[in-house]
Amino acid sequence: MNHALLGHEHAKTAIDIACWDVFGKSVGMPVCELLGGRTNVKLPIISSIYVGKPDEMRMHVAKHRRKGYIGHSVKIAGEPVADAARIVASLADRQPREFFLVDANCGLTVETTLRMLRLIPEGLALDFVLEAPCATWRESVSLRRRTNVPIHFDELIMSESNVIQAIADDAIEGIGMKISKSGGLTKCRRQRDMCIAAGYTFSVQDTAGSDIAFAAIVHMGQTVPERYLRFILESRDMVTVKTADGPFEVVEGRVTAPSGNNSPYGYTRRAYS
């Protein structure tokens, strides 16, 4: 596909995921086993705490905490004063073992990021990772040199060469791997191995996704050693149409890949007329 068509990774992803399905059916194995082997980890799912008033965001974190979630992705909007307040409120009740991402979705400049971080009282000692702070590689590396806050990339890591560059530049502590941005499970498998070799922690996500997309996320996440896996994303919450059925029940904020071999991904596709 890469020789025949440059780019369009989202379109290639559907074909790549289907190919792993065909492969799994031919050998009677689940996709996670084909991708390198299953761990025994119950995969933690991260919450998405959308931009709002600080008190509202704190309430949303608490709601997900009651459901068993230990990972929280706190969204910010590029306003230093308001964003600092959002971070402080969202982390106010942090529990042991909880992990917080502060996700800027590439919406900050170096200046606004530094201003925001300075506005967070040092005495609070808030523990979080900053994800996708800036839109460009140059800005992100510049910021990296000026702060001791751990940084993860997601939209800036869409290929194996991006991972290599991040390692060479010592640009990050981890990545948010998005399957459809990378072109499918085949490329993500290589990125996974490179990240583990580099000692990066990472998450398995997608921009959004159906039941089938979530199955791919779960199977890839199931292959990552617990030490390196931060969380996976529950993409089904972002769409209203069900495309498949399968045993992907989230219990206490966690999920595991099905082990049966009737379907390599563990789902049954729905038929639509």
N, C-alpha and C positions, 0 to 999 in steps of 0.2 A: 504493500500500500504506500509506503513512504517513497518508493521509486516512482510510483504512478501519480501520486498526488502530494503536493507540498502543503503542509498545514492541515487545517480542518480536523484537528485532533478530536473534536467532539463527535464528528461523524465516524471517524475511524474507531472510536471507542465502542460503539454499538456492534460493529463487525468483530472486533477483537473479543468482546465479551461473549458473543455468540460462538466464536471459534473455540473458546475454552469450554463452553457448554457441550459442543460436539465432541471435543476431545474426552471430556469426562464421561459422556455416555458411551463412548467407544471402549473405554477401559473399566467402566463401572466404579469410578472414584469421584469423591467430592472435589470441587475446584481448589479448596485450600490445601488438600494433599498434593495436588498437581503443581501448586505454586511453591512448594518447598516443604510442606509438612505442617501439621496442626499443633498448636500449643494447647495447653489445658486452661488457658486464661479465659475467664469470663470478661468479655470486652466491655470496658467502661464507655458509656455514651456521654458526650458533653452537652450541656444545655446551651441555648443561644439566648442571651439576655439583650434584647434590642434596646436601642437608644431611647431614653425617656428621662423623666425626672429622677433624681438620685433615690428618693424614697421608694418610688415605684420599682426601680431596678433592684433595690435591696429586697423588696417583697417577692419579685420574680425569682431571685436566687434562692430565697427561703422556700418557695413553692417547689422548686426542683430538688432542693435538698431533702425535703420531706418524701419525695419519690425515690430517694436513694442515690441521686446523682452526686458524684464527688468532683466532677469537672464542670467548669463554668466559663463560657466565652462571653465576655463583657464587651459590648460594642460601644465605640465612641465616635464622635462626629466632627472633630477638628477644631473645637473651641476650647482653648487651654483651661480656662477657669471652670467652665461647665464640665469638661471631661475629667478634670482632677476630682471634682465633687462626685461624679458618677463612680469613679474608681474607688474612692474612699468609702462611699456608701455600700457599694456592691461587695466589698471585702470586709465590711464591718463585723460580720458574724462568722468569719472564716473558721472552719473546723479542722481538726487534725486530719491529714491526708488529702485535704481538698487541694485542687489545682485550678488556678485562674489564668486564663488568657485575657489580655486586653487587646481587642481586635480593632485596628483602625481602618481595615480594608483599603490600605494604600492611600488614605485620605489626608495624611499629615505631611507637613514639610519638616525639615530638620529644626527650623526655628520653633514652630508650634509644638513639636514634640518636647524639645528641651524646656520650653516655658511650662508645659503641662507637668513634666516630671518635677520641676523645681517647686511647683505649687502643692505637691503632695508632702505633707509634714513628715520629716525624717523620723521623728519619734514614733510614728505608727509602724515602721518597719514592715510595710506591706509586701507580701510575697506574690509576685505575678510575673508572667512572661509577656512581652510586647510582640504582638503578631502583626506582620504586614504594615509597619508604620508608614512607609513612604512608597511612592509610585515608581521610583527609579532605583536602579542598582547603586548608582553613585551616591544618591541621598542616603540610602540605607546604610552603606558602608561608612559614610561620613558620620552618621548618627552612632553607629556601632563604636566608633573610636572615642566618642564623647560621653558615653553612659555605661554604667555597670549593670543595667537592666538586661536580662537575657532577651535575645531577639529570635523570632522564628519568621521564616518567609513562607508564603504560600503561592500567591499569583506570580512571584518572580522565579519560582521553581517549577518549570513545565517540561524539563527534559533532563536527560542524563548529563549533558554538557553544563547545564545550570548547576547541578549538584557538584560537579567537578570544580566549577568556578567558585562556588561558595566555600568549598574546602580549601582551595588555593588562596582565597582572599581572607580566610578565617572570618567569614562575614556573619555567621549565625551559630546558634546552639541547636537548632532543629528546624524541621519543615512541617508544613501542612500539605500532605500529598493529596492532590485532587485528581481522581482517576480520569475524568473526561477532559480535563485540561492537558493531561499527559498523553492521551491517545489510547488508554486501555490498560488492562492488567499486565500485558507483556512488558511494556515500558516501566510500569510501576514496580514490577518485580525487580527489575534492574536497579531502579532508584532505591528501593528498600534495601537491597544488599549493599549498595554504596553508602547509604546512610548508617547502616549498622557498622560497617567497616570503619567509618569516620567517627563513630561514637555519638551520632546525633540521635536525639529523641524525636519522634514524629507522630503525627496523627494521620488517620486515613479518612478522607472526606470526599465530597464532591460539591460542585456549586449548588446543585439541587438534585432531585432525582426521584424516580419511581421505586416501586417494590424491587424491580430487577436491579436498578442501580444500587439500592441498599444491600441486596444480596451480594453484589460484587464487593462493596465496601466491607461487609462482614467477613467474607472469605479471605480478602487480603489482610484485614486486621488480625484474623485468626492465625496467620503465619508469622506474626511479629513477636519476638521474645518480649516478655513482660517488662523487662528493664528499659526497653526502647520505645514501647508503645504508650503514648499519653492517653489517647482516646480515639473513638470513632464518632462520626456524625450520623445522626438519625435523619436521613434525607427525606423519608416518607412524610414527615410533618410539613414539608414545604409544598406538597401537591395534594389535590383533592380526588384524583382518579386512581383507583386501584388497578394495577396491570397484572398482578399475580397474587397467589396465596401460598403461604409457607410458614413453617415453624420458626418465625423470627420474633417471638414475644420478648419484649423488654421487661425484665424482672429486677426490681431494685436498681434501676439505672444501668443494667448490664444485659448483654445478649451473647449467644454463642452460635457458631456456624453449625447447621444440621450435619449429622454424620451419616445419614442414610444415603444409599447410592441410586435410589430411584430417579433422582434428578441431581445433577452435579452441583447446582446452586441451592437445591432444596426447595424450590418453588414449583408451583403449577401455574402456567400462564393462563390468564383469562381470555376467552374468545369474545371478540366484539364484532358486531355486524354493521 
